Amino acid sequence: MITGLLPLSEGKILVLGGSGFIGRYLRARLAGHMGEGQVVATYNGAPFPGGLKFDARAEDLRQAVPGLEAFSHAVILLANAHPDDCARNPEASRVLNVTAVKAIIDRLTESGVCPVFASTEVVFDGQKGGYVENDPVNPILLYGKQKAEIEAYLENHAPDALILRIANVYGSDPAGSGVVAGWHKTVTGGAETVKCAHDYIASPVHVEDVAEVVIRLMEGGRRGIYHVAGPQPLSRQDMFETLLEEMRRTGSVEVVSCSIDDFPTGEKRPRDVSMRPDKLMAATGMEMRTLRSACSDLVAAAA
Ligand SMILES: NC(=O)c1ccc[n+]([C@@H]2O[C@H](COP(=O)([O-])OP(=O)(O)OC[C@H]3O[C@@H](n4cnc5c(N)ncnc54)[C@H](OP(=O)(O)O)[C@@H]3O)[C@@H](O)[C@H]2O)c1
């Protein structure tokens, strides 16, 4: 039986994949909220102080993380999170994203720990956009199919789990990960032209907002599916032009508008995978930050 009903101050939190982009922010935010001792996090290839080594393809969660019963929630971030890599390596990515994650879910439910699963916007086919939580999933990318398989597994084996369909995540650390910081490096590196897709639309969400809503959802004892998305649908070209405006570099960099199909992606990409965060905002009381304000913060941080 899943408990997961302990207030966060009473149960510990396990972050599986704490060394990744989202994991680093979530660990820091959780430690500030609950105290270092209440948060345990794992890594595979990228160690960090206090982290537990866990290769989910080769080890049993119970051996890697003793005393699972002490945790109220386990946030499952570990994954091969690169759609093209999943498409190129279907069997290897399945071992991690499906087989290993199902085994983790089994161990968690046996121990009464609530799984908090990081799913994705690409469980949708991109035909409609503006997706809400009860829209039917229909993934066209292998990565999205793997995530949708886990969502279905949770429905059957851990109906009280929390499923977070996370949109494209970016941050405002100029030295950090995510598409916006990457573009900032490209522009400050002197690029004269940048190719951007006008027909790939998503609802980019700030990594610090992701960390904050995960905590609020766990604290509120929430269950079921939430769309963790930014406040507005934006094409890649809209996003890049917003960054250029905040950098006061409009006109000095040529934006070459193109189709997402002009990029060498392993599989044809869905078009509009934007999701609505209304349910999330109502449940958490969070206002999701706009891309413009985050770009402004990034530019200020880089100055
Ligand atoms: N970032 C996004 O835009 C986004 C959007 C939607 C959904 N998501 C989902 O959110 C989750 C976190 O994303 P992210 O961007 O933080 O990913 P990331 O930076 O690629 O991090 C992946 C994490 O998985 C761990 N990992 C990889 N192989 C492993 C293995 N064999 N055993 C155990 N751990 C392993 C990595 O550990 P090491 O680094 O130590 O090897 C790392 O901690 C993923 O499930 C992703 O699908 C992300």
The ligand as an ORCA input file, in Angstrom:
! r2SCAN-3c Opt
* xyz 0 1
  N      14.606     18.291    -19.281
  C      13.447     18.313    -19.914
  O      13.179     19.205    -20.749
  C      12.394     17.272    -19.620
  C      11.112     17.442    -20.168
  C      10.137     16.469    -19.918
  C      10.439     15.372    -19.130
  N      11.687     15.228    -18.618
  C      11.977     14.041    -17.810
  O      12.456     14.470    -16.545
  C      13.457     13.558    -16.081
  C      14.729     14.340    -15.751
  O      15.154     15.044    -16.914
  P      16.579     15.758    -16.953
  O      16.532     16.772    -18.035
  O      16.979     16.132    -15.580
  O      17.472     14.528    -17.466
  P      19.060     14.386    -17.437
  O      19.719     15.659    -17.118
  O      19.435     13.671    -18.695
  O      19.296     13.408    -16.178
  C      19.043     12.039    -16.275
  C      19.303     11.389    -14.927
  O      19.176      9.962    -15.111
  C      20.322      9.338    -14.521
  N      20.616      8.071    -15.187
  C      20.962      7.897    -16.478
  N      21.182      6.583    -16.699
  C      20.973      5.937    -15.520
  C      21.036      4.598    -15.089
  N      21.385      3.606    -15.927
  N      20.766      4.298    -13.807
  C      20.415      5.274    -12.933
  N      20.340      6.575    -13.266
  C      20.613      6.896    -14.548
  C      21.442     10.345    -14.728
  O      22.523     10.042    -13.863
  P      24.057     10.475    -14.216
  O      23.983     11.836    -14.847
  O      24.706     10.473    -12.856
  O      24.578      9.412    -15.133
  C      20.722     11.644    -14.381
  O      20.669     11.802    -12.983
  C      13.632     12.513    -17.169
  O      12.861     11.397    -16.818
  C      13.067     13.178    -18.405
  O      12.551     12.210    -19.293
  C      12.677     16.158    -18.842
*
